[in-house]
Amino acid sequence: MIQLSDLRPSPLQLFEEQWATSIAWRKSTAQDRKERLKKMLQWIQEHHDQICTALWEDLRKPAPEVDLNEIFPVTSEIKHCLKNLDNWMRPKPLPTPLPMLGTSAFIHFEPKGRALLISPWNFPFNLALGPLVSAIAAGCTAILKPSEYAAHTSLLIQEMVSELFSPHEITVCLGEKELASSLLNLPFDHIFFTGSPEVGKIVMKAAAQHLSSVTLELGGKSPVLIDASANLTDAAQKIVWGKFVNCGQTCIAPDFILVPENKKEAFIAEMKINLVKYYDEEGKGIDKSHDYARIINERHFQRMMEMLEDATAKGAQVEIGGNGEKSTRYLSPTILSEISSEMKVFQEEIFGPLLPVLTYNVLSDAIALINSQPKPLALYYFGQDQGNAKRIMVETSAGNMVINDCVLHFLHNEMPFGGVNTSGIGKAHGKYGFLSFSNEKGVLKQRVGFNNVSLLRPPYGLRVKKLIATMMKWF
Ligand code: NAD
């Protein structure tokens, strides 16, 4: 019997079908690309309710969070591209160094060609479509493989793309990691992967087979450093939101806190106040709040509970929270103290609603601890001491740094977003996203006939040698 899946084009067929389009799209104008983006924008605006429903089904994501964290980043990314694409695509003239006198040069931004996009489940709409916006802006074709765990949202994305584009332009392949593996065997011109560092390594290895370029948007343990000069009330308000939005399942969520030992109690007390304010003002319990999301699936719920048990078994103290309900995948916002380096919460990316609070006595100890771990995706500094803020910026490494807030930088579309080494390679958003999918082709124009370089040709007599020596001395 013929299965439905037998009738669907294989990844190889889709990939081959996109070849001719990718060549044709090299000539695409800013206007052509903007038309594609406008179609997307209109579709998103017309399907607001379906998007909210899909995200509720997948993550029980509150509608305001869908608007703010899923839809807005994509629509604002599109609008930013519509406004700036002409400028980004315009050939960029380069200054002429003296030894090149008589030549002119510029950068032509060429679409890389056929792109593969693989995305995660935590912001399944935003993180699938954000990179797609950049790919379209750069003039690439794309095959998008969204996460199998956010099935409702992934299906909706497939509906959108199949309504707006033909498969030889942009297409969505739904499936699990086996599908991702078969896609990764193909010689894409660029692979944009968002997900865990573990799978990022698999992606980079696969890309090496064909020397495909990669953008890897990965994860890690993003620290929050509370300085002695911090306003604790202000810091707690921001951190509690940034940590527990999307139930802590955010790549740039604060992973752990470093607070001066003598401020620990006051800071934890401030965080407790804000937890109640945000999620339990009426005192009915956070599990009754419509504003608090759920853990994506049973496997991740189990992972969180094991992490919590591991921490408490090794001496961590639950300051607040710690209540889990398997059937609804609810885990209350949980703040932990008395953390030690043997605990999983200290060793692994948490990616859920557990927040360990560590303490330090002198700033250099906090810096040393941050530097002893893999470079994080984001580092958050709370404090009013500009000297210390600068010290943290210079003496540590992270994909991005935010001073006196957290998570917010994701929405800044003029800013390069991404990690460094373990937390990522390459940058996304706005112009940086456009550049990820573009080959910056340097073009040099020489004049016809005699030019400066003619003087350097053989035979290498005394005159030529002197000229070369002069050039080496002065330029
Ligand atoms: P994941 O790495 O498990 O999966 C991401 C995607 O890769 C999915 O589409 C999945 O199907 C695919 N995949 C899984 N195994 C694969 C394999 N062996 N070969 C090829 N593809 C495979 O990540 P996740 O659980 O969906 O998301 C959580 C991780 O993503 C966290 O580490 C988080 O920090 C990170 N993340 C990073 C960003 C960012 O912008 N830097 C954003 C969101 C999430």
Residues whose N, C-alpha, C, O or C-beta is under 5 A from the ligand:
A	BS01	NAD	I118 S119 P120 W121 K145 P146 S147 E148 G175 E176 K177 A180 S181 T194 G195 S196 P197 V199 I202 E217 L218 G219 G220 C251 S423
